[in-house]
């Protein structure tokens, strides 16, 4: 499981049976701290690895909705709805 960001401040929910019987592991990751502890070459390696996972379809971005900047109020309203996982991306085009 990869969770990047915690702005919603919602708890992560994991199946106990997956933790026990499938050896699921959960671990926190803070990119800013990781970069402090690793070299630029290691950061490049990380990016290359992530790009490979994305190109193979093994890592995907969360759902998002592109909203024109002039409709920012609609995006703001959508962003505070409970149980909505689509990110609101404001566009200027």
N, C-alpha and C positions, 0 to 999 in steps of 0.2 A: 504494500500500500504506500502510495506517495501522496502526501498532503503538503502542499506548498502554500503557506499563508494561513492565518487563523483569524482574520478580521471579524468573522461572524461569531467568534468566541463560543462555538458550539463544540460539544465533546465529540471525540472520535468514537464510533461504535464498531466493535469487532465481535465476531462470533466466537464464543468460548470454545465450541467444538473445533473450529478452524485453528485456534491457538494451540489446542491440545493435540488433536489428531492429525493436523496437516502441517504442524510446526510453523504456523504463521508467526512472523515477527513484526513488531511495530517499533519504529525508532524515529525520534525527532531529528529534524535537519534545519539548520539555520545557515543560509548561504553566506551572510556577512561574516559570521564567525569562521565558517569553513575556509573562506578566502584568506582570512587573517592567518590561519594555521597551515596553509598550503601555498606552493609556489605558483607563479603565472603559468608555468608549463603544466602543472597538475590541473589548473583551472581549464586550460585549453583541452587537455585530455578528457576532463569531465564533460565539456561542451560537445566534443566529438562523439563521445559515448552516447550522450543524450540524443544527439542528431541521428545517430544510427538507430536507436530505439524508436524514434519518431518515424524514420523512413521505412522501418520494417512493420510499422503499425502496432508496436508493442507499448508505446506511450502516446497518449492522445491528450490534447488540450481540452479543458472543460467547455461546455456549451457556452456560446456567447450570442448576444444580439447587438448588431450595429445600429446605432440610433443617430440621426443627424443632430448636430450640436444645437440647432434651433429647437429641437424637441427634447431638450435636456430634462424638462419637468417630467415627461413620460418615463425617461430612463431612471430618474431619481425615484419616482413612485414604484417602478418595477423592482428597483434594487433593495427596497425595504420590505418587500412582500415575504412573509415567512414561507419556508420550504421551497423557495425558487432558487435553483442552482445556476441559472443562466446569468453570466456576467454582462453588464451593460457597457458597451464600447461606444464612446462618442466619436463621431466622424465629422470632419470639416470639409468633405467633398460634396 
